[in-house]
Amino acid sequence: MYEQISSQIKAAILRGELRAGDAIPSVRSLAKSLHISILTVQKAYASLQEDGFIETTAGKGCYVSAQNQDFYLEEQQKKIEEKFAEAIEIARASGISLERLTDLLTLMYQEDDRE
């Protein structure tokens, strides 16, 4: 159960739903809302803290760590690289030049900024 809690919080951080400095529920409140043992939540939070996803401040609570931003950006870059690899493969197979592919990417990126 603690692994499930830990992975769900990590996923929320990686998706950007939880950002650096955001408070996460206290151990007691999360345990109460999920109807599970406080020890289970403590174990999940300890795992998250070890991995650098959260920081715990005595008397203040648990917060999403600013350190995870680098990890988050690295993960996002990996996803982009995978998509680029697919696009490059299709472009090469279709005889589309790098210049044309770059122009297409630039156009699409700029269109999204305007919307």
N, C-alpha and C positions, 0 to 999 in steps of 0.2 A: 504494500500500500504506500509506503514512504517513497518508493521509486516512482510510482505513478504521480504523486504530488510533486516531487522534484522535477520530473520530466514535463509536467504540464506548466509549471512555473517557468522552466527554461524555455519552453516553446513560446509562451506568451512574451517573454523578453526578446527572443530571437525574431518574432513577428513584429515587434515594435509596439505591442499592446501595453507592455510595461516598459517604462523608460527609466534611465538613470535618475535616482532620487525619489522615485515613486515608492510610497509605503506599501508593504504587503501585509496581509492580516497577521495579527499576533498569533503566537503558537496556540494560546488558549482559545481565541475566537475561532480560528480555523478548525481546531480539534472539535470544538462544540458544534460548529455548523456542519461538519462532516460526520459527526457522531462517531469519532474515533479517539484513540488514546492520545494524550498530549505527547507521550514519548515517541509516537509514530511521526507526528509533525516535527518534533525536535530533531529527529533523525534526518528527515527530509531537508530541513533548514540547515542542518550541519553540513549535509552533502552539498547544498547550493552554495554555502559560504566557502567550503573547501575549493569548489570549482570557480570561485570568484564572481558568482552571479548576484549574491546579496551580501549586505553588510549588516551586522547587528550592533546596535548601540544600546548599552545598558540603560534602562529606564525610558528609552525613546522608541524602541521598536526595531523592526527589520525593514531595510530599504534596498531597492535595486541598486547594485553597485555601478559606479561609473566605469569601472574596469572592463565590464562586459561589452562596452561599445566597440572596442577594437575587435573583439571576437565576433560580435554581430556583423560588423562591416566586412570582416574576412569571410564569414559564411555567405553573406550576400554577394560578395565578389566571386566566390566559387560558383554560385548559382548562375550568375551572369556569364561567367566563362563557359559553363556547360551549354548555355543557350547560344552563345556566340559560336562555339564549336559546331553545333548543329547547323546554324545559319551559314557558316563558312563551307561546310560540307555540301550543302544544297547549292550555294553559289558556285562553287567549283564545278560541281556536276552539271550545272546549267550554263556554264561559260560566262557567268557574271563576274566582271572585274572587281578588284579590290576598291578601286575608285568609285565605282557605281554602288557597291555595297556600303561604303563609307558615306556616300551622299544620301543613300536611303536611310541609314541609321541617324544621320544628322537631321534629316527632314522629320523623321518620326519622333525623335527626341524633342525637337523644337515645337512640333505640333502639340505634344502632351503638355508642354509648358504654357501654351496659350489657352488651354481649355480650363 
